[in-house]
Amino acid sequence: MTASESSISLARAAAKAAADKIAQDIVALDVSERLALADVFLIASAPSERQVNAIVDGIEEELDKQGLHPVRREGRSGGRWVLLDYSDIVIHVQHEEDRVFYALERLWKDCPVVDLQLPADASAKAGAAAEAE
């Protein structure tokens, strides 16, 4: 069993919104065969708490336009690791230090990567823009 097309489409919309807010290292993992609770984990990071919250705002605004609201939101006040649970997809926006420390990609390394269809240079531009600040 693989992630549903609707889950992949939702992950792509969230990833685009994250990229628009200069998220770094945006990755989606198909966890559908390993986890009964969700189809896709979307992971993105940022160099500051303020940027983490801006990315979360951008994702929520975009998905709200589609009539979607998170079932659960965790970590917003700290701005280090915000989790948005949309049932079919779970979005993790992490401070870059926390992302390295918790290494979700390593924990879920046996799961296939979802093609987010983002421009190949989106992460490179995001990283360069963040360093310019």
C-alpha positions as MATLAB code, in Angstrom:
seq = 'MTASESSISLARAAAKAAADKIAQDIVALDVSERLALADVFLIASAPSERQVNAIVDGIEEELDKQGLHPVRREGRSGGRWVLLDYSDIVIHVQHEEDRVFYALERLWKDCPVVDLQLPADASAKAGAAAEAE';
ca = [
       0.000    0.000    0.000;
       1.291    3.448   -0.844;
       0.165    6.927    0.065;
      -3.085    7.998   -1.556;
      -3.099   10.545   -4.375;
      -5.030   12.972   -2.163;
      -2.343   12.711    0.549;
       0.417   13.283   -1.981;
      -1.455   16.244   -3.454;
      -1.912   17.728    0.013;
       1.788   17.222    0.793;
       2.729   18.971   -2.454;
       0.503   21.965   -1.652;
       1.990   22.209    1.849;
       5.534   21.852    0.483;
       4.967   24.634   -2.044;
       3.626   26.892    0.718;
       6.670   26.049    2.853;
       9.017   26.770   -0.052;
       7.285   30.112   -0.603;
       8.200   30.994    2.999;
      11.828   29.969    2.390;
      11.738   26.607    4.184;
      14.900   24.557    3.881;
      15.416   20.876    3.060;
      11.777   20.065    2.349;
      11.264   16.295    2.265;
       8.171   14.087    2.192;
       8.217   10.447    3.225;
       5.575    7.867    2.390;
       4.984    6.294    5.828;
       1.747    4.537    4.833;
       3.216    1.029    5.055;
       4.871    1.637    8.430;
       2.309    3.813   10.189;
      -1.452    3.362   10.326;
      -2.096    6.948   11.422;
      -0.866    8.841    8.354;
       0.220    8.426    4.743;
       2.908   11.099    4.477;
       5.326   12.920    6.768;
       6.370   16.305    5.391;
       9.518   17.691    6.999;
      10.943   21.191    6.573;
      13.319   23.334    8.562;
      14.347   26.920    9.191;
      17.241   28.689   10.916;
      15.128   30.556   13.510;
      11.996   30.206   15.615;
      10.485   33.196   13.828;
      11.019   31.561   10.444;
       9.586   28.251   11.688;
       6.389   30.070   12.690;
       6.258   31.957    9.368;
       6.469   28.666    7.485;
       3.707   27.175    9.644;
       1.534   30.245    8.994;
       2.102   29.912    5.252;
       1.187   26.228    5.242;
      -1.931   26.765    7.321;
      -3.066   29.680    5.141;
      -2.624   27.655    1.950;
      -4.399   24.572    3.242;
      -7.149   26.724    4.782;
      -7.904   27.972    1.243;
      -8.660   24.343    0.410;
     -10.971   24.073    3.415;
      -8.499   22.000    5.424;
      -7.685   22.578    9.082;
      -5.241   20.657   11.258;
      -6.745   18.087   13.602;
      -3.919   18.873   16.004;
      -1.199   21.497   16.278;
       1.714   21.076   18.681;
       4.748   23.202   19.534;
       3.585   26.534   18.157;
       4.497   28.566   21.231;
       8.103   27.355   21.286;
       8.705   27.687   17.570;
      11.387   24.990   17.609;
       9.356   22.067   16.282;
       5.801   22.603   15.147;
       3.711   19.606   14.227;
       0.576   20.024   12.111;
      -1.599   16.917   11.931;
      -3.941   16.868    8.945;
      -4.793   13.162    9.517;
      -3.507   11.908    6.151;
      -0.325   13.940    6.372;
       1.688   15.085    9.351;
       3.817   18.167    8.828;
       6.952   18.749   10.898;
       8.517   22.211   10.700;
      11.687   22.209   12.764;
      14.430   24.581   13.753;
      17.472   23.363   11.808;
      19.305   22.428   15.044;
      16.387   20.271   16.211;
      16.118   18.664   12.798;
      19.728   17.548   12.963;
      19.336   16.340   16.550;
      16.110   14.349   16.058;
      16.954   13.169   12.514;
      13.458   12.086   11.483;
      14.715   11.115    8.032;
      17.099    8.644    9.650;
      14.325    7.177   11.799;
      12.109    6.700    8.739;
      14.908    5.907    6.251;
      13.197    2.744    5.036;
      10.209    4.770    3.768;
      10.079    5.945    0.151;
      10.580    9.628   -0.604;
       7.595   11.369   -2.208;
       8.292   13.511   -5.277;
       7.041   16.944   -4.225;
       7.492   18.380   -7.713;
       9.229   21.462   -6.355;
      11.737   23.274   -8.553;
      15.115   21.591   -8.125;
      16.684   24.803   -6.936;
      13.948   25.721   -4.398;
      15.942   24.471   -1.408;
      19.150   26.026   -2.712;
      17.440   29.412   -3.101;
      15.875   29.080    0.343;
      19.235   28.331    1.929;
      20.936   31.247    0.152;
      18.156   33.674    1.109;
      18.314   32.610    4.762;
      22.079   33.080    4.874;
      21.760   36.547    3.319;
      19.581   37.714    6.244;
];
